[in-house]
Amino acid sequence: MYLTPGRAMAADLFHSPVVLYHASTERREAAWAAYRRGDWVLAMYLAGLAVEAILQAVALNDDPTHDAKHDLPKWLARCRTSLQEALKDKGARECWNHVCRVWRNELRYLSRDGLLGYLRARELNRGISGGADAIMKVNAVRLIESAVVIHNRGVTAWHHYTKKS
């Protein structure tokens, strides 16, 4: 495929660590905004995307090879070990495991009914009373809160790494 200069520049921006860093913070805030509007699908998708973007920013800051697609564990494996270690304490590890269990890039394709089916198939409706909206709302806030913990650790790593550069 032939890329015009403008298209090549735009493609480079998609993998720019600083662009990904800023996008990650915007996605985190957008996840909360979608949650407040009751758009559970979008809230959950954006929460995971915030995590993916901060992991990519940290990883690509050291090595510009973009090869992990939307696989959060692969992106974390490419990050400096200090970020990996920062996610090993009990609270962060539980949040990491939750994000990895719940978030998929494919959430972006789901309708509300599709999200409800997805959550039920993963047994993420257990112990939640109140019907479909309650199941989606509780799972959305759980995912966002977990993603925020991971994102905050990534932001700390980002600032630590970029100050040394």
C-alpha positions as CSV (number, residue, x, y, z in Angstrom):
1,M,0.0,0.0,0.0
2,Y,1.3,3.4,-0.9
3,L,1.3,6.0,1.9
4,T,1.2,9.7,1.1
5,P,3.4,11.9,3.3
6,G,0.4,12.9,5.4
7,R,-0.7,9.4,5.9
8,A,2.8,8.2,6.9
9,M,2.9,11.0,9.4
10,A,-0.5,10.0,10.8
11,A,0.6,6.4,11.0
12,D,3.7,7.4,13.0
13,L,1.6,9.3,15.4
14,F,-0.4,6.2,16.3
15,H,2.8,4.7,17.7
16,S,4.3,7.8,19.3
17,P,4.8,7.2,23.0
18,V,3.9,10.8,23.9
19,V,0.7,10.6,21.8
20,L,-0.2,7.3,23.5
21,Y,0.5,8.7,26.9
22,H,-1.9,11.7,26.4
23,A,-4.5,9.4,24.7
24,S,-4.3,7.1,27.8
25,T,-5.3,9.9,30.1
26,E,-8.0,11.1,27.8
27,R,-9.5,7.6,27.5
28,R,-9.4,7.2,31.3
29,E,-11.5,10.4,31.7
30,A,-13.7,9.4,28.8
31,A,-14.4,6.1,30.5
32,W,-15.7,7.9,33.6
33,A,-17.8,10.3,31.4
34,A,-19.4,7.3,29.6
35,Y,-20.1,5.6,32.9
36,R,-21.8,8.7,34.2
37,R,-24.0,8.8,31.1
38,G,-24.9,5.1,31.6
39,D,-23.0,3.9,28.5
40,W,-21.6,0.8,30.1
41,V,-20.2,-0.7,26.9
42,L,-18.2,2.4,26.0
43,A,-17.1,2.9,29.6
44,M,-15.7,-0.6,29.8
45,Y,-14.0,-0.4,26.4
46,L,-12.4,3.0,27.2
47,A,-11.2,1.9,30.6
48,G,-9.2,-1.0,29.0
49,L,-8.0,1.2,26.2
50,A,-6.6,3.6,28.8
51,V,-4.5,0.7,30.2
52,E,-3.5,-0.5,26.8
53,A,-2.4,3.0,25.7
54,I,-0.3,3.7,28.8
55,L,1.4,0.3,28.5
56,Q,2.2,1.0,24.9
57,A,3.5,4.4,25.7
58,V,5.9,3.0,28.3
59,A,6.9,0.0,26.1
60,L,7.4,2.0,22.9
61,N,9.4,4.6,24.7
62,D,12.2,2.0,25.0
63,D,11.6,0.0,21.9
64,P,9.6,1.4,19.0
65,T,8.6,-2.1,17.7
66,H,4.8,-2.3,17.7
67,D,3.9,-6.0,17.7
68,A,1.8,-6.9,20.7
69,K,-1.6,-5.9,19.2
70,H,-4.3,-5.6,21.9
71,D,-2.7,-8.1,24.3
72,L,-2.3,-6.4,27.6
73,P,0.0,-9.1,29.1
74,K,2.3,-8.9,26.1
75,W,2.5,-5.1,26.4
76,L,3.3,-5.4,30.1
77,A,6.0,-7.9,29.3
78,R,7.6,-5.3,27.0
79,C,7.6,-2.6,29.7
80,R,10.5,-2.1,32.0
81,T,10.6,-4.4,35.0
82,S,10.0,-1.6,37.4
83,L,6.5,-1.3,36.1
84,Q,6.0,-5.0,36.1
85,E,7.2,-5.0,39.7
86,A,4.8,-2.1,40.6
87,L,1.9,-4.3,39.5
88,K,2.9,-7.2,41.8
89,D,1.6,-5.9,45.1
90,K,-1.7,-7.5,46.2
91,G,-4.0,-4.6,45.3
92,A,-2.4,-3.8,41.9
93,R,-2.1,-7.5,41.0
94,E,-5.9,-8.0,41.7
95,C,-6.7,-5.0,39.6
96,W,-4.4,-6.2,36.8
97,N,-6.0,-9.7,36.9
98,H,-9.4,-8.1,36.8
99,V,-8.6,-5.9,33.8
100,C,-7.1,-8.9,31.9
101,R,-10.1,-11.1,32.7
102,V,-12.7,-8.6,31.7
103,W,-11.3,-6.3,29.0
104,R,-11.1,-7.2,25.4
105,N,-10.6,-4.9,22.5
106,E,-13.7,-6.5,20.9
107,L,-15.9,-4.9,23.5
108,R,-16.2,-2.0,21.1
109,Y,-18.4,-4.1,18.9
110,L,-20.9,-5.1,21.5
111,S,-24.4,-3.7,22.0
112,R,-25.8,-3.4,25.5
113,D,-27.4,-6.9,25.0
114,G,-24.1,-8.2,23.7
115,L,-22.3,-6.8,26.7
116,L,-24.8,-8.4,29.1
117,G,-24.3,-11.7,27.3
118,Y,-20.5,-11.4,27.5
119,L,-20.6,-10.6,31.2
120,R,-23.0,-13.6,31.9
121,A,-20.8,-15.9,29.8
122,R,-17.8,-14.9,32.0
123,E,-20.0,-15.3,35.1
124,L,-19.4,-11.7,36.0
125,N,-23.1,-11.4,36.9
126,R,-22.7,-13.6,40.1
127,G,-23.7,-11.9,43.3
128,I,-25.2,-8.8,41.5
129,S,-28.9,-8.2,42.1
130,G,-31.1,-5.7,40.2
131,G,-31.2,-7.0,36.7
132,A,-29.4,-6.2,33.5
133,D,-28.5,-2.6,34.1
134,A,-27.2,-3.4,37.5
135,I,-25.0,-6.1,36.1
136,M,-23.5,-3.8,33.5
137,K,-23.2,-0.8,35.8
138,V,-21.4,-2.8,38.6
139,N,-19.0,-4.4,36.1
140,A,-18.3,-1.1,34.4
141,V,-17.4,0.6,37.7
142,R,-15.3,-2.4,38.8
143,L,-13.4,-2.4,35.5
144,I,-12.8,1.4,35.5
145,E,-11.6,1.4,39.1
146,S,-9.2,-1.5,38.4
147,A,-8.0,0.2,35.2
148,V,-7.4,3.5,37.1
149,V,-5.1,1.6,39.5
150,I,-3.1,0.1,36.6
151,H,-3.1,3.4,34.6
152,N,-1.8,5.3,37.6
153,R,1.1,2.9,38.0
154,G,1.8,3.3,34.3
155,V,1.7,7.1,34.5
156,T,4.2,7.0,37.4
157,A,6.4,4.8,35.3
158,W,6.0,7.1,32.4
159,H,7.1,10.2,34.4
160,H,10.0,8.3,35.9
161,Y,11.3,7.0,32.6
162,T,10.8,10.3,30.7
163,K,12.6,12.4,33.3
164,K,15.7,10.1,32.9
165,S,15.7,10.5,29.1
